[in-house]
Amino acid sequence: MRSNSVLQLLGERPGIDQAAAWRDAVAPFWDFAIRKEDLAAFQGQSQVRHLGTAILCRASASGLRFEREPALVARMGVDHILAHVRLTGRSRIAIGGRERDCAPGDICLLDLSRPLSAESTDYQAVTVVLPRALFGAHQAALDGLHGSVIRGRPRSAGWSTTICAP
């Protein structure tokens, strides 16, 4: 399968222009905020590949806050499941009054048809976005996974995982 880049945000100078480019790039999925005192040094890079029905993204950014408020969810009409693998940095995801931490090696599962917010330190991550319809008869099982974190703990013999349900 041939992949096509749908977004490549690289090599920009840190600061307000890069923050504006980042805002435009993530607008279909997120509203985000950067602390005013961090704006001049903001850095964000993203490489997105469209793989037919899936989207694969490798991104890094300075610390920020992401939001999917109910109005954005309704306006965008995106009905996809997102698996976010943290390579570096930490985030705290808030969904319906509950919070989960996502650390390096963790996989955060998010339903983009539902509201959420997340606050992140500087980070690097790989994200896969899949349409809900791909899960066929198993779509209902996805409802309980929104906000789940699959813990990845490096060990000398490999990886172990623990699922923290919402």
Summary of the structure (lengths in Angstrom):
residues: 166
radius of gyration: 15.8
end to end distance: 34.7
largest distance: 47.8
contacts: 485
relative contact order: 0.17
helix: 23%
strand: 50%
